[in-house]
Every structure is written in structure tokens, then in C-alpha cells.
Amino acid sequence: MFRNLIGPVQAWLLSQGQCVGCGMPLSEGSTRNKKDGSVLITCKCGRTYFKFGEKKYRRAKMSEISE
Ligand SMILES: [Zn+2]
């Protein structure tokens, strides 16, 4: 039950441009441009996201963060 709930909530937070862990606006996170042109956002709480488009975000996998 819990697992069914967490997905939509996280998706909603991300659609609002907010961290799924702490709710901080990702526009306030630290950004890092990767070599392939993608933009990594690291939140204060340590979660990492990719930014794509004007205000779209998705969670970054561990393997995508290190290079
Ligand atoms: Zn956070």
C-alpha cells in the first residue's frame, strides 16, 4: 500500500520542481553541467536530479552521477 502511495507523491513533487526528499525547490540546488550537455542538480539533502527542458526534473541514478 505504502509503495503505491509514494510514487505519485514523488512524481507530483518533481512535477512541481521540488526535491522528493525534503521538498526544497530544485532551482535552489547546486547545478553541474556534464560533458554530454545534461545538467545535474544536487539538492542540499544529497539527492541528485537531472534537469531537462525548462522546468522538468527526474531522479538521477548513482551510475549516472559519477563519471
Ligand atoms: Zn532534497
PDB file of the backbone (N, CA, C, O) and the ligand in Angstrom, with CONECT records:
HET     ZN  A 101       1
ATOM      1  N   MET A   1       0.822  -1.210   0.000  1.00  0.00           N
ATOM      2  CA  MET A   1       0.000   0.000   0.000  1.00  0.00           C
ATOM      3  C   MET A   1       0.857   1.262   0.000  1.00  0.00           C
ATOM      4  O   MET A   1       0.652   2.189  -0.783  1.00  0.00           O
ATOM      5  N   PHE A   2       1.832   1.253   0.919  1.00  0.00           N
ATOM      6  CA  PHE A   2       2.707   2.408   1.046  1.00  0.00           C
ATOM      7  C   PHE A   2       3.473   2.655  -0.244  1.00  0.00           C
ATOM      8  O   PHE A   2       3.662   3.792  -0.676  1.00  0.00           O
ATOM      9  N   ARG A   3       3.908   1.550  -0.845  1.00  0.00           N
ATOM     10  CA  ARG A   3       4.681   1.671  -2.066  1.00  0.00           C
ATOM     11  C   ARG A   3       3.831   2.282  -3.181  1.00  0.00           C
ATOM     12  O   ARG A   3       4.340   3.024  -4.021  1.00  0.00           O
ATOM     13  N   ASN A   4       2.571   1.973  -3.181  1.00  0.00           N
ATOM     14  CA  ASN A   4       1.692   2.534  -4.200  1.00  0.00           C
ATOM     15  C   ASN A   4       1.494   4.030  -4.021  1.00  0.00           C
ATOM     16  O   ASN A   4       1.210   4.759  -4.971  1.00  0.00           O
ATOM     17  N   LEU A   5       1.650   4.464  -2.793  1.00  0.00           N
ATOM     18  CA  LEU A   5       1.402   5.872  -2.489  1.00  0.00           C
ATOM     19  C   LEU A   5       2.608   6.753  -2.816  1.00  0.00           C
ATOM     20  O   LEU A   5       2.456   7.883  -3.279  1.00  0.00           O
ATOM     21  N   ILE A   6       3.798   6.226  -2.572  1.00  0.00           N
ATOM     22  CA  ILE A   6       4.991   7.067  -2.636  1.00  0.00           C
ATOM     23  C   ILE A   6       5.290   7.527  -4.061  1.00  0.00           C
ATOM     24  O   ILE A   6       5.760   8.645  -4.268  1.00  0.00           O
ATOM     25  N   GLY A   7       5.019   6.668  -5.039  1.00  0.00           N
ATOM     26  CA  GLY A   7       5.299   7.031  -6.422  1.00  0.00           C
ATOM     27  C   GLY A   7       4.597   8.290  -6.884  1.00  0.00           C
ATOM     28  O   GLY A   7       5.252   9.233  -7.327  1.00  0.00           O
ATOM     29  N   PRO A   8       3.268   8.325  -6.788  1.00  0.00           N
ATOM     30  CA  PRO A   8       2.529   9.514  -7.225  1.00  0.00           C
ATOM     31  C   PRO A   8       2.946  10.781  -6.481  1.00  0.00           C
ATOM     32  O   PRO A   8       3.009  11.857  -7.076  1.00  0.00           O
ATOM     33  N   VAL A   9       3.229  10.660  -5.192  1.00  0.00           N
ATOM     34  CA  VAL A   9       3.633  11.832  -4.418  1.00  0.00           C
ATOM     35  C   VAL A   9       4.975  12.363  -4.918  1.00  0.00           C
ATOM     36  O   VAL A   9       5.154  13.569  -5.092  1.00  0.00           O
ATOM     37  N   GLN A  10       5.911  11.446  -5.145  1.00  0.00           N
ATOM     38  CA  GLN A  10       7.216  11.872  -5.643  1.00  0.00           C
ATOM     39  C   GLN A  10       7.094  12.472  -7.036  1.00  0.00           C
ATOM     40  O   GLN A  10       7.731  13.477  -7.350  1.00  0.00           O
ATOM     41  N   ALA A  11       6.272  11.845  -7.865  1.00  0.00           N
ATOM     42  CA  ALA A  11       6.078  12.349  -9.220  1.00  0.00           C
ATOM     43  C   ALA A  11       5.467  13.743  -9.183  1.00  0.00           C
ATOM     44  O   ALA A  11       5.824  14.614  -9.976  1.00  0.00           O
ATOM     45  N   TRP A  12       4.544  13.938  -8.255  1.00  0.00           N
ATOM     46  CA  TRP A  12       3.908  15.255  -8.130  1.00  0.00           C
ATOM     47  C   TRP A  12       4.925  16.303  -7.678  1.00  0.00           C
ATOM     48  O   TRP A  12       4.975  17.401  -8.231  1.00  0.00           O
ATOM     49  N   LEU A  13       5.739  15.961  -6.668  1.00  0.00           N
ATOM     50  CA  LEU A  13       6.760  16.896  -6.189  1.00  0.00           C
ATOM     51  C   LEU A  13       7.720  17.271  -7.311  1.00  0.00           C
ATOM     52  O   LEU A  13       8.057  18.440  -7.497  1.00  0.00           O
ATOM     53  N   LEU A  14       8.158  16.246  -8.061  1.00  0.00           N
ATOM     54  CA  LEU A  14       9.071  16.504  -9.166  1.00  0.00           C
ATOM     55  C   LEU A  14       8.428  17.394 -10.218  1.00  0.00           C
ATOM     56  O   LEU A  14       9.087  18.261 -10.792  1.00  0.00           O
ATOM     57  N   SER A  15       7.146  17.180 -10.469  1.00  0.00           N
ATOM     58  CA  SER A  15       6.456  17.997 -11.466  1.00  0.00           C
ATOM     59  C   SER A  15       6.345  19.446 -11.006  1.00  0.00           C
ATOM     60  O   SER A  15       6.175  20.360 -11.814  1.00  0.00           O
ATOM     61  N   GLN A  16       6.445  19.638  -9.683  1.00  0.00           N
ATOM     62  CA  GLN A  16       6.443  20.999  -9.140  1.00  0.00           C
ATOM     63  C   GLN A  16       7.850  21.569  -9.062  1.00  0.00           C
ATOM     64  O   GLN A  16       8.038  22.714  -8.649  1.00  0.00           O
ATOM     65  N   GLY A  17       8.842  20.771  -9.460  1.00  0.00           N
ATOM     66  CA  GLY A  17      10.230  21.218  -9.394  1.00  0.00           C
ATOM     67  C   GLY A  17      10.788  21.172  -7.990  1.00  0.00           C
ATOM     68  O   GLY A  17      11.665  21.961  -7.636  1.00  0.00           O
ATOM     69  N   GLN A  18      10.272  20.232  -7.175  1.00  0.00           N
ATOM     70  CA  GLN A  18      10.725  20.139  -5.798  1.00  0.00           C
ATOM     71  C   GLN A  18      11.378  18.794  -5.529  1.00  0.00           C
ATOM     72  O   GLN A  18      11.029  17.787  -6.145  1.00  0.00           O
ATOM     73  N   CYS A  19      12.336  18.787  -4.595  1.00  0.00           N
ATOM     74  CA  CYS A  19      13.012  17.562  -4.194  1.00  0.00           C
ATOM     75  C   CYS A  19      12.007  16.607  -3.559  1.00  0.00           C
ATOM     76  O   CYS A  19      11.168  17.020  -2.758  1.00  0.00           O
ATOM     77  N   VAL A  20      12.096  15.329  -3.922  1.00  0.00           N
ATOM     78  CA  VAL A  20      11.154  14.358  -3.368  1.00  0.00           C
ATOM     79  C   VAL A  20      11.500  14.000  -1.923  1.00  0.00           C
ATOM     80  O   VAL A  20      10.683  13.422  -1.205  1.00  0.00           O
ATOM     81  N   GLY A  21      12.720  14.351  -1.504  1.00  0.00           N
ATOM     82  CA  GLY A  21      13.137  14.000  -0.146  1.00  0.00           C
ATOM     83  C   GLY A  21      12.815  15.078   0.861  1.00  0.00           C
ATOM     84  O   GLY A  21      12.294  14.785   1.937  1.00  0.00           O
ATOM     85  N   CYS A  22      13.122  16.336   0.527  1.00  0.00           N
ATOM     86  CA  CYS A  22      12.977  17.403   1.503  1.00  0.00           C
ATOM     87  C   CYS A  22      12.044  18.509   1.032  1.00  0.00           C
ATOM     88  O   CYS A  22      11.723  19.413   1.803  1.00  0.00           O
ATOM     89  N   GLY A  23      11.608  18.452  -0.210  1.00  0.00           N
ATOM     90  CA  GLY A  23      10.644  19.432  -0.704  1.00  0.00           C
ATOM     91  C   GLY A  23      11.239  20.760  -1.118  1.00  0.00           C
ATOM     92  O   GLY A  23      10.513  21.689  -1.472  1.00  0.00           O
ATOM     93  N   MET A  24      12.566  20.857  -1.075  1.00  0.00           N
ATOM     94  CA  MET A  24      13.207  22.107  -1.463  1.00  0.00           C
ATOM     95  C   MET A  24      13.075  22.328  -2.964  1.00  0.00           C
ATOM     96  O   MET A  24      13.188  21.379  -3.739  1.00  0.00           O
ATOM     97  N   PRO A  25      12.837  23.569  -3.384  1.00  0.00           N
ATOM     98  CA  PRO A  25      12.805  23.836  -4.831  1.00  0.00           C
ATOM     99  C   PRO A  25      14.153  23.485  -5.457  1.00  0.00           C
ATOM    100  O   PRO A  25      15.199  23.921  -4.977  1.00  0.00           O
ATOM    101  N   LEU A  26      14.122  22.701  -6.522  1.00  0.00           N
ATOM    102  CA  LEU A  26      15.375  22.267  -7.129  1.00  0.00           C
ATOM    103  C   LEU A  26      16.110  23.416  -7.808  1.00  0.00           C
ATOM    104  O   LEU A  26      17.294  23.296  -8.123  1.00  0.00           O
ATOM    105  N   SER A  27      15.431  24.507  -8.032  1.00  0.00           N
ATOM    106  CA  SER A  27      16.100  25.673  -8.599  1.00  0.00           C
ATOM    107  C   SER A  27      17.125  26.239  -7.624  1.00  0.00           C
ATOM    108  O   SER A  27      17.988  27.029  -8.007  1.00  0.00           O
ATOM    109  N   GLU A  28      17.024  25.828  -6.352  1.00  0.00           N
ATOM    110  CA  GLU A  28      17.975  26.302  -5.341  1.00  0.00           C
ATOM    111  C   GLU A  28      19.109  25.315  -5.111  1.00  0.00           C
ATOM    112  O   GLU A  28      20.018  25.579  -4.324  1.00  0.00           O
ATOM    113  N   GLY A  29      19.058  24.182  -5.795  1.00  0.00           N
ATOM    114  CA  GLY A  29      20.123  23.201  -5.658  1.00  0.00           C
ATOM    115  C   GLY A  29      21.351  23.637  -6.434  1.00  0.00           C
ATOM    116  O   GLY A  29      21.295  24.586  -7.217  1.00  0.00           O
ATOM    117  N   SER A  30      22.461  22.944  -6.217  1.00  0.00           N
ATOM    118  CA  SER A  30      23.667  23.278  -6.960  1.00  0.00           C
ATOM    119  C   SER A  30      23.660  22.527  -8.292  1.00  0.00           C
ATOM    120  O   SER A  30      23.378  21.330  -8.345  1.00  0.00           O
ATOM    121  N   THR A  31      23.968  23.241  -9.343  1.00  0.00           N
ATOM    122  CA  THR A  31      23.923  22.642 -10.677  1.00  0.00           C
ATOM    123  C   THR A  31      25.323  22.311 -11.159  1.00  0.00           C
ATOM    124  O   THR A  31      26.300  22.974 -10.811  1.00  0.00           O
ATOM    125  N   ARG A  32      25.387  21.280 -11.960  1.00  0.00           N
ATOM    126  CA  ARG A  32      26.669  20.886 -12.548  1.00  0.00           C
ATOM    127  C   ARG A  32      26.410  20.415 -13.975  1.00  0.00           C
ATOM    128  O   ARG A  32      25.576  19.543 -14.218  1.00  0.00           O
ATOM    129  N   ASN A  33      27.135  21.004 -14.902  1.00  0.00           N
ATOM    130  CA  ASN A  33      26.977  20.609 -16.297  1.00  0.00           C
ATOM    131  C   ASN A  33      27.868  19.422 -16.615  1.00  0.00           C
ATOM    132  O   ASN A  33      29.077  19.451 -16.387  1.00  0.00           O
ATOM    133  N   LYS A  34      27.253  18.387 -17.142  1.00  0.00           N
ATOM    134  CA  LYS A  34      28.037  17.222 -17.527  1.00  0.00           C
ATOM    135  C   LYS A  34      28.547  17.374 -18.954  1.00  0.00           C
ATOM    136  O   LYS A  34      28.083  18.214 -19.724  1.00  0.00           O
ATOM    137  N   LYS A  35      29.519  16.528 -19.274  1.00  0.00           N
ATOM    138  CA  LYS A  35      30.158  16.628 -20.598  1.00  0.00           C
ATOM    139  C   LYS A  35      29.165  16.400 -21.727  1.00  0.00           C
ATOM    140  O   LYS A  35      29.293  16.978 -22.806  1.00  0.00           O
ATOM    141  N   ASP A  36      28.186  15.563 -21.473  1.00  0.00           N
ATOM    142  CA  ASP A  36      27.228  15.263 -22.544  1.00  0.00           C
ATOM    143  C   ASP A  36      26.143  16.326 -22.676  1.00  0.00           C
ATOM    144  O   ASP A  36      25.212  16.164 -23.465  1.00  0.00           O
ATOM    145  N   GLY A  37      26.254  17.407 -21.915  1.00  0.00           N
ATOM    146  CA  GLY A  37      25.319  18.512 -22.052  1.00  0.00           C
ATOM    147  C   GLY A  37      24.154  18.474 -21.089  1.00  0.00           C
ATOM    148  O   GLY A  37      23.383  19.431 -21.010  1.00  0.00           O
ATOM    149  N   SER A  38      24.012  17.376 -20.352  1.00  0.00           N
ATOM    150  CA  SER A  38      22.918  17.310 -19.388  1.00  0.00           C
ATOM    151  C   SER A  38      23.302  18.092 -18.120  1.00  0.00           C
ATOM    152  O   SER A  38      24.479  18.332 -17.851  1.00  0.00           O
ATOM    153  N   VAL A  39      22.299  18.471 -17.369  1.00  0.00           N
ATOM    154  CA  VAL A  39      22.522  19.279 -16.183  1.00  0.00           C
ATOM    155  C   VAL A  39      22.126  18.488 -14.947  1.00  0.00           C
ATOM    156  O   VAL A  39      20.986  18.045 -14.810  1.00  0.00           O
ATOM    157  N   LEU A  40      23.087  18.321 -14.053  1.00  0.00           N
ATOM    158  CA  LEU A  40      22.826  17.633 -12.794  1.00  0.00           C
ATOM    159  C   LEU A  40      22.515  18.654 -11.707  1.00  0.00           C
ATOM    160  O   LEU A  40      23.190  19.677 -11.598  1.00  0.00           O
ATOM    161  N   ILE A  41      21.504  18.376 -10.914  1.00  0.00           N
ATOM    162  CA  ILE A  41      21.172  19.230  -9.779  1.00  0.00           C
ATOM    163  C   ILE A  41      21.352  18.408  -8.508  1.00  0.00           C
ATOM    164  O   ILE A  41      20.783  17.325  -8.368  1.00  0.00           O
ATOM    165  N   THR A  42      22.135  18.927  -7.601  1.00  0.00           N
ATOM    166  CA  THR A  42      22.293  18.253  -6.320  1.00  0.00           C
ATOM    167  C   THR A  42      21.596  19.067  -5.244  1.00  0.00           C
ATOM    168  O   THR A  42      21.912  20.236  -5.022  1.00  0.00           O
ATOM    169  N   CYS A  43      20.647  18.430  -4.585  1.00  0.00           N
ATOM    170  CA  CYS A  43      19.897  19.095  -3.525  1.00  0.00           C
ATOM    171  C   CYS A  43      20.742  19.156  -2.259  1.00  0.00           C
ATOM    172  O   CYS A  43      21.742  18.449  -2.135  1.00  0.00           O
ATOM    173  N   LYS A  44      20.337  20.000  -1.326  1.00  0.00           N
ATOM    174  CA  LYS A  44      21.024  20.102  -0.041  1.00  0.00           C
ATOM    175  C   LYS A  44      21.022  18.772   0.703  1.00  0.00           C
ATOM    176  O   LYS A  44      21.957  18.473   1.447  1.00  0.00           O
ATOM    177  N   CYS A  45      19.981  17.977   0.506  1.00  0.00           N
ATOM    178  CA  CYS A  45      19.863  16.715   1.223  1.00  0.00           C
ATOM    179  C   CYS A  45      20.661  15.601   0.556  1.00  0.00           C
ATOM    180  O   CYS A  45      20.699  14.479   1.060  1.00  0.00           O
ATOM    181  N   GLY A  46      21.302  15.902  -0.579  1.00  0.00           N
ATOM    182  CA  GLY A  46      22.179  14.927  -1.211  1.00  0.00           C
ATOM    183  C   GLY A  46      21.565  14.177  -2.369  1.00  0.00           C
ATOM    184  O   GLY A  46      22.270  13.451  -3.071  1.00  0.00           O
ATOM    185  N   ARG A  47      20.262  14.332  -2.592  1.00  0.00           N
ATOM    186  CA  ARG A  47      19.642  13.667  -3.724  1.00  0.00           C
ATOM    187  C   ARG A  47      20.021  14.381  -5.016  1.00  0.00           C
ATOM    188  O   ARG A  47      20.204  15.598  -5.042  1.00  0.00           O
ATOM    189  N   THR A  48      20.133  13.617  -6.062  1.00  0.00           N
ATOM    190  CA  THR A  48      20.601  14.185  -7.314  1.00  0.00           C
ATOM    191  C   THR A  48      19.566  13.996  -8.414  1.00  0.00           C
ATOM    192  O   THR A  48      18.914  12.956  -8.501  1.00  0.00           O
ATOM    193  N   TYR A  49      19.428  14.998  -9.236  1.00  0.00           N
ATOM    194  CA  TYR A  49      18.422  15.002 -10.292  1.00  0.00           C
ATOM    195  C   TYR A  49      19.034  15.465 -11.597  1.00  0.00           C
ATOM    196  O   TYR A  49      20.062  16.142 -11.621  1.00  0.00           O
ATOM    197  N   PHE A  50      18.386  15.089 -12.669  1.00  0.00           N
ATOM    198  CA  PHE A  50      18.691  15.675 -13.964  1.00  0.00           C
ATOM    199  C   PHE A  50      17.650  16.720 -14.270  1.00  0.00           C
ATOM    200  O   PHE A  50      16.457  16.522 -14.042  1.00  0.00           O
ATOM    201  N   LYS A  51      18.119  17.835 -14.789  1.00  0.00           N
ATOM    202  CA  LYS A  51      17.186  18.831 -15.273  1.00  0.00           C
ATOM    203  C   LYS A  51      17.125  18.730 -16.786  1.00  0.00           C
ATOM    204  O   LYS A  51      18.153  18.650 -17.458  1.00  0.00           O
ATOM    205  N   PHE A  52      15.933  18.734 -17.304  1.00  0.00           N
ATOM    206  CA  PHE A  52      15.798  18.767 -18.762  1.00  0.00           C
ATOM    207  C   PHE A  52      14.593  19.617 -19.102  1.00  0.00           C
ATOM    208  O   PHE A  52      13.569  19.584 -18.419  1.00  0.00           O
ATOM    209  N   GLY A  53      14.736  20.377 -20.168  1.00  0.00           N
ATOM    210  CA  GLY A  53      13.664  21.288 -20.515  1.00  0.00           C
ATOM    211  C   GLY A  53      13.675  22.499 -19.587  1.00  0.00           C
ATOM    212  O   GLY A  53      14.636  22.742 -18.856  1.00  0.00           O
ATOM    213  N   GLU A  54      12.613  23.225 -19.638  1.00  0.00           N
ATOM    214  CA  GLU A  54      12.536  24.478 -18.896  1.00  0.00           C
ATOM    215  C   GLU A  54      12.441  24.244 -17.387  1.00  0.00           C
ATOM    216  O   GLU A  54      13.167  24.865 -16.610  1.00  0.00           O
ATOM    217  N   LYS A  55      11.558  23.360 -16.986  1.00  0.00           N
ATOM    218  CA  LYS A  55      11.363  23.122 -15.545  1.00  0.00           C
ATOM    219  C   LYS A  55      10.977  21.675 -15.288  1.00  0.00           C
ATOM    220  O   LYS A  55      10.023  21.379 -14.568  1.00  0.00           O
ATOM    221  N   LYS A  56      11.751  20.779 -15.902  1.00  0.00           N
ATOM    222  CA  LYS A  56      11.455  19.361 -15.739  1.00  0.00           C
ATOM    223  C   LYS A  56      12.639  18.671 -15.082  1.00  0.00           C
ATOM    224  O   LYS A  56      13.795  18.965 -15.388  1.00  0.00           O
ATOM    225  N   TYR A  57      12.342  17.769 -14.194  1.00  0.00           N
ATOM    226  CA  TYR A  57      13.397  17.080 -13.463  1.00  0.00           C
ATOM    227  C   TYR A  57      13.086  15.598 -13.379  1.00  0.00           C
ATOM    228  O   TYR A  57      11.930  15.179 -13.445  1.00  0.00           O
ATOM    229  N   ARG A  58      14.145  14.816 -13.233  1.00  0.00           N
ATOM    230  CA  ARG A  58      13.957  13.404 -12.898  1.00  0.00           C
ATOM    231  C   ARG A  58      15.112  12.968 -12.018  1.00  0.00           C
ATOM    232  O   ARG A  58      16.186  13.570 -12.043  1.00  0.00           O
ATOM    233  N   ARG A  59      14.888  11.913 -11.236  1.00  0.00           N
ATOM    234  CA  ARG A  59      15.939  11.419 -10.364  1.00  0.00           C
ATOM    235  C   ARG A  59      17.091  10.881 -11.189  1.00  0.00           C
ATOM    236  O   ARG A  59      16.885  10.270 -12.238  1.00  0.00           O
ATOM    237  N   ALA A  60      18.305  11.111 -10.712  1.00  0.00           N
ATOM    238  CA  ALA A  60      19.482  10.566 -11.379  1.00  0.00           C
ATOM    239  C   ALA A  60      19.891   9.288 -10.665  1.00  0.00           C
ATOM    240  O   ALA A  60      19.837   9.201  -9.439  1.00  0.00           O
ATOM    241  N   LYS A  61      20.302   8.297 -11.450  1.00  0.00           N
ATOM    242  CA  LYS A  61      20.795   7.058 -10.850  1.00  0.00           C
ATOM    243  C   LYS A  61      22.243   7.248 -10.421  1.00  0.00           C
ATOM    244  O   LYS A  61      22.952   8.111 -10.938  1.00  0.00           O
ATOM    245  N   MET A  62      22.668   6.425  -9.467  1.00  0.00           N
ATOM    246  CA  MET A  62      24.035   6.508  -8.977  1.00  0.00           C
ATOM    247  C   MET A  62      25.056   6.408 -10.123  1.00  0.00           C
ATOM    248  O   MET A  62      26.058   7.122 -10.150  1.00  0.00           O
ATOM    249  N   SER A  63      24.769   5.506 -11.057  1.00  0.00           N
ATOM    250  CA  SER A  63      25.714   5.262 -12.145  1.00  0.00           C
ATOM    251  C   SER A  63      25.804   6.477 -13.078  1.00  0.00           C
ATOM    252  O   SER A  63      26.777   6.630 -13.817  1.00  0.00           O
ATOM    253  N   GLU A  64      24.788   7.331 -13.036  1.00  0.00           N
ATOM    254  CA  GLU A  64      24.789   8.486 -13.924  1.00  0.00           C
ATOM    255  C   GLU A  64      25.513   9.679 -13.297  1.00  0.00           C
ATOM    256  O   GLU A  64      25.924  10.599 -14.004  1.00  0.00           O
ATOM    257  N   ILE A  65      25.668   9.661 -11.983  1.00  0.00           N
ATOM    258  CA  ILE A  65      26.253  10.785 -11.286  1.00  0.00           C
ATOM    259  C   ILE A  65      27.775  10.794 -11.437  1.00  0.00           C
ATOM    260  O   ILE A  65      28.381  11.818 -11.753  1.00  0.00           O
ATOM    261  N   SER A  66      28.369   9.632 -11.203  1.00  0.00           N
ATOM    262  CA  SER A  66      29.828   9.569 -11.303  1.00  0.00           C
ATOM    263  C   SER A  66      30.234   9.452 -12.761  1.00  0.00           C
ATOM    264  O   SER A  66      29.550   8.814 -13.561  1.00  0.00           O
ATOM    265  N   GLU A  67      31.319  10.054 -13.085  1.00  0.00           N
ATOM    266  CA  GLU A  67      31.816   9.939 -14.449  1.00  0.00           C
ATOM    267  C   GLU A  67      33.321   9.917 -14.479  1.00  0.00           C
ATOM    268  O   GLU A  67      33.916   9.824 -15.553  1.00  0.00           O
TER     269      GLU A  67
HETATM  270 ZN    ZN A 101      16.333  17.483  -1.030  1.00  0.00          ZN2+
END
